[in-house]
Amino acid sequence: MDEMRVVLSEPGRPYDLLLICALTGVVVVLSILGVSSNLVSLIAFPCVFFTPGYALVSAMFPGRTGSIGSMIKTKEGQDSEMSLLERAVASVVLSLVFFAIGGIILGWTPGVLNKSTILAEVLVLNLAFSALAIYRRFQLDEGDEFVLVFELGGSHAGKLNVAEKVILGVVAITLVVAVLAGAGLLWPGIGLEPHTEFYITGPDGSLGTIPQSLVVGANGTVLIAFVNHMGGPIDYNLTLGVMNDESFQNYSSLDLSEAQVLTPGNGYFYETTLLEGSKFSGALTFSFESAGRYQIMFQLSDGQEVQDLWLWVDVT
């Protein structure tokens, strides 16, 4: 039987890492262009959950030959400090860790965790780690280069042991599930629930600059923002102020172009309509005319759900 040989990496030929860069570039470009298809989802899946970790492992172990049974032809006479199976497991785990940590860090700043920042994270991690791995591979002495060649059939074909069969079976099932899910044949109704993103920040867009202490008569400023993810145009009603006995006795229209003196019992309302994906952002400048500890309520209603945010301010 004829032998099929697929080279993924040889001395001076880091095809595996170049493929990672190419796939990452395709995913990012198609996403920026707004192309949405099952094929893009299938390509993006490994770019998030496998390739960042694989590139980092390749940078950490640039000259170690991966092997799994007789399916991979390892370089003769070269020891394998890290098998292909170990590389695969480490790649998945590290990829998950990177994106979990990245999500936590980005989530600390409201409004930052979005499609653009996720694409930037995918691009930076894959390209940076791949570039580092390529550089380290080319620094190796002759005879220490990373070699990864798939050979099926011919004299190199052999039997897999039980552990290898289990691993390959799990991989095959995972790939089938990923393909079916990407094609929308599994769990077609699963997706992001309609929601509104509502948050406040300091005047520079960070949480650290939210005013929490003021002197009487001094102005403080917060940015109020909300984003429509409800699937269509929504009429929003924003109410804010300092309650008196858990209610407002008076209401007036909110003019964000003017500084507001907040007093207990007086509420302000603001109404606007946002299209799907649109964002409202406005700066509220406020002050207090007497000392005390005040709790400012920010309430947003979309006609179906009401969200509340609270800000404590000490005034001296």
N, C-alpha and C positions, 0 to 999 in steps of 0.2 A: 504494500500500500504506500502511495506517495506521502511524503512528509510535508506538513504545513508548518511554516516557520513565521512567527510574528515577532519582530524585534521592537521592544518597548524602550530599551536602553542598552547602549553599548558605548565603549570608549569614544568620546567626542560626539556622541549622538544621544542627547537627553530627550528623546522623543516623548517620553512620559510627561516631563515637565513642560515641554513646549505645547503639548496637547492640552494641559491644564490651562495655560495662558490663553490659548486659542478659544477653548470652550468658555472661559470666563469672559473674554472680550465679546464673544457672540451673545452671551446672556445679557451683559450690561447694555450693549448697543440695542438689542431687540427690546429690552425693557424700557430704555430711554425713548425709543421710537413708538412705544405704546403697543407693540405687537404682543398679543396674548393668544397662546395656543397650547395644546397639549404637548407639542414637541418642545416648546420653550420651557415648560414646566419640568419635563423629563431631563432636559439638559441642565437646568438650574439645580435640580435635586443633588447630584453629586458635587456641584460647585459649592454647595453650602455644607453638606453633611459628610464629605469625604476628602475632597482635594486639598483644602487648607491644611488638614492634619497630615495628609500624605506628603505634601511639599515640605512641611516642617520636619517630619521624620527623615525625609531625604536630605535635608540640610544638616540634621543632627548625625545621621549615619550615611555619609556620602559614598563610602566605599564598601558597603556591605552588600553581599549578594543575597537576594531574597529567593527562597525556594519552597515549594510545596509539592512533595512527591516527585514523580517523574514527568509531570506536566511542564515543569520549568527546568530548563537546562542551565545549571549553575556553572560558573567558571571553574575549570578543573584545578584542583589543588587549593582553592580559596575557601577558607572557613566562613561559615555564615553565623555571625553574631546575632543577627535578627532575621528571623524567617519571614517569608511573605505573609504568612498568617498573622504573625505578630505585628508586622507593618500595617496590615489591613485593620486589625483591631485598634491599634494605636491611632491610626488615621481617623477612624470614626469617632473615637473618644475625644481626641484633641479638637476635632472640628466642632463637636457639640459643646465642648468647654469654651472655646473661643467665642462662639456666637452667643452662648448663654451669658458669659461675662460682658460681651459687647452690648447685649440687650439690656443688661442691668445698668451699665454705665450710661448708655444713651437714655434709658428710662428715667434716670435721675433728673434730667432736664425736660420738662413737659414740652411736647411738640417737636422734639428732635428725633424721636424714634419713628421714622417713616420710611417710605420706599426708597428715597434718595440716599439716606444714611445707610440703609441695609445694603444697597447696591455698592456704595462706597466701601463698606466693610468687606464685602465679598471680593471686590476688585483689589483692594490693598492687601488683604491677607494672602490671596492666591498669587498675585504677581510678586509681592515682596518675598514670600517664602520660596517661591519657584526660582526667582533670581538668585537668592542666597544659595539654594541647593545647586544650581547650575555652576555658580562661581566655585563652590567647594569641590564639586566633582572635577572641575578642570584643574584644581590645585593638587590633585592626587598624583602620586608617582605611578609610573607605568607598571601595570600588573595589579594595581589596587582599585581599578575603576569599577563602578557599579554596572552589573550586567543583568538584564532581565529579558529573557527570550522564551516565548511560548512555543513549544514544539508538540504537535499532535500527530500521532501516527508514526510509521517508520520504526527504526530501531530504538528510538528514545521513548516510545510509548511504554507505559507500564501500568500497574495496578495501583489504585489508591487505597490507603488503609481506612479503617472505620472512621477515625477522627476527621480525615480529609473529606470523606464522603458526606459526613454530617455537615461540615462547614460549607461545602459546595451546595448541598441541598438547601441549607438555610439561605445562602446567597441567591440561589435560583428562585426560591419562593419569594424572597424579598423583592427581587427584580420584577417578577410577575405581578405582585401586588402593586408595586410602584407604577408599572405600565398601565394596569387597569384603573388605578386611582387617577393617574394623570389623564387618562382618556375619559374620565368622568363616569366609568362603569361601576365604580364602587362608591358608596356614600354620596350620591349626586346632590343630596340636599345640604351637605355639610359646607359651611363657609362662615365668613364673619357675620355675626349678628348685626343688624342695623343699630347704630349707636351714634352718640354725639360726644366728641372729645371736648372737655371743658376744663380749663385750668387758669390759674393766675400766676404771674411771675413778677419779679422786680422790674424796674424801668429798663434794664439792659437785657431782659429776657432770661435771667437766671433766677434760681430760687434764693440764692444767697443774698440778694439785694432787696428782698421784700421788706418793707419798713415794718418793724415790730416795736419800735419805741420812737416817740416824738415828744417835742415840747409844745406847750399850748400855743396855738396860732401858726405853728410851722407846718409846711406842706409835706405830705408823703405821696408817692406815686406807685401804682401797681398797673401792670398790663393785664387786661382781661381778654381772654381768647377762647373761641369755640369753633369747632370744625364739624361740618355736616357730613356724616357717613350713613345717612338714613335711606339712601337710594333714590332721593328725589328732592324737590324744593320743600323747605320747611319754614314755617313762621315761628320765630323764636321770641320769647319774652324774658328779658333779663331784669331781675329785681335785686336791689342791694340797699344796704343801710344798716343802722344799729337799731335793733328791736328794743321795745319797752314792754316788759311783761310778756315776752315771746310773741309780740305782734307789732304791726305798724298802725299807728293811728291816722297818719296822713301820707298821701302819695303825691309825687310830682314827677314830671318828665325829666329824664337824665340828659344833661347837656355835657358831653365829654370835653368840649372845648373850654369849659369853665371849671375852676376849682370849686369843690363842694365842701361846705362845712357840715359835717355829720353830727346829728343830734339824735338822742334816743327817741324812738317812736316815729321818726320821719324816714320814709322809704322812697327810693327812686326807681323808676322803671324805664326800660329801653326796649323797643321792638324793632326787629329787622327780619328780613327773609333771605335765606341762603340757599343756593343751588347745591346739588350733590357735589361733594369735594371742596366746596368753597369754605373760606375761613374768615371769621370776624376777629379783629384785633383792635382794641381801643385802650388808651391810657386814661386811667382815673386818677385825678389829683384831688386829694382830700386833706382836711385838717379838723381839729377839734378845738372848741372854745373853752373847755374846762378840763382839769386834770382828772385822771381816773384810768381804769382798765376797761377797754371797750372791745366788744366782739362784733366785727363787721361780717354780715352775712351776704353771700353772693349766691343767688338762686336763678337757675336757668330752666325754663320749661319749653319743650318742643311740642306740646299738645298731647303727648303720650306719657312722657316721663319727666320727673322733676329732679334736678341735681342741685345739691347744696355744697358750697365751699365756705369755710370759716377762717377768719383772720383775727387773731388777738393783737391788740396794739396798746402798749402802755404809754400814757401821756402824763408828763410831769410839768 
